[in-house]
Amino acid sequence: MRTSLLTALVAAAIAAGCGGDTTPSGDGATPPAPAQDVQAPARTDDTPPAADAAAPAPQAPSDDRAAAPASGDRAPVSRLTPDAAPGDAAPALREVTLPAGTELPLRLETALASDTASVEDPVRATLRRDVVVDGVKVLPAGTMLRGVVTAAERSGKVKGRARLAFRFTDVEVDGESYRIRTSSVIRTARGTKKQDATKIGIGAGAGAVVGGIVGGGKGAAIGSAIGAGAGTGAVLATRGEEVELSSGTPVTVRLSEAVPVRVRLDR
């Protein structure tokens, strides 16, 4: 009996050593294996990282979108330059010809006088009203014209009346200057013959009166001659009237030649 018991114990020990955790528990269920922490192997510098499985795959560009240019060929960013700004757009222009004979009503901006002016002195004037051709306002009121004095003669002491003449050579429209040729403005001083005769007659009459008082009839004749001579001397020593045109004087000229002018259509 002792030998049988010993044999059973040895068999049980052998069975326990060979079966390990396969030996069924008392309730017939296999106990779960203990959980173990699984760690990823350490990454070395020469080991490439694993691809991220969660990252989405790159999508090919659609047919209706052009591929983006390379950084070296990147298109410039569109921007508004001062020339292309909507507010700075160039105005529409139209060429209109001012025909020969067009009347230009002016107002002098330069004061002139026959005894002070010289040939080639500058003259300026502005338009008093708009100049319209075929319904288009070509030269607005206030347009500047420039010209020169063409003649300036003082009044003479014995004969010769004062004379002043000028014409215009340029017109400025919308900041652009055009060469023009106009008729001349000519002014001549009034004659002074009547005034001269009056001076001589007054002198003769005064001399006759004085001579008559002093020497009777013969004295009156002598005094008249002396008085007339004095009056003539006064005439010879005095110049006639001069031509004077103040600033603001209205004058009118006409174009001698046709002039093409570029006109803004937005005014």
Phi, psi and omega in degrees: 000317176299321181293322178294320178295319179295320180295321180294321179293319179297318180296321179293322179295318179296319181294322179292323180288330182273324185282332181058233185272010178274352180293124182295147177282179184297332183263009176085358182260147180276126182292143181292147177290144180296141180290140179239140177284120179263122180249139177290144178299144180298141181270127177264167183298328184265008179259118182294140180294147179289144179296140180285114184290337183276345183291137181288148179289143179297143182261140177287145179298144180291165183294331185267011178233128180285148178296144180295138179291154177296158184301326180286336182251026184297131181293144180293149179289131180289132178214155179277123175267162180305325181288332184262358181298138182303324182287342182254020181297140181295136180290152177288136182241152176218136180271124179235136182262125172278116184287157175300140182095354178300131182276133179241102177281121188239163172231122182297137173254351181243129175281138183227150176211143183294333183269356180237338183281159176227155178300139182079004173295142181288147178227137178234147177207160178235153179290137179276338177207167182296148171250117187245135177233120179052041178081001180254128178282103184275312180239107179287157176303139182097353178301136183272133173241144178237144180207195182218156173283132180252344178202139178209109183231129178284159175289141179275164179280323181259311179211166181098115180266153180295149183214141180219134179217148177203162178214174184244145188236344183216148173226139182250122182232121178052042177081001180244136183261139179236138176283133178225167174223124183240167171294161182270148170266122184235128177232133179237138181293155178292151176288153183239023182298316180296318179295321179295318179295322179296318179298318180293319181294320179297317180296319179293319180296317180296322179293321180295319179298312181296318180294323179294322179293322184278313188232021178073211184296315179296322179293326179295318179297315179296318180294323178297317179295319180294318180296320179296320178297320179295320179295320178296321178297322179294323178294316181294333182272353184247132175281159177281188181288153176256160175271125180228126178236115182276164175297133184101353179294129178281134175222163180224133176231169177232147177291132177274338180223153177292147182227117174281132183230135175275122189247136174285133183273354182265009180253000000 
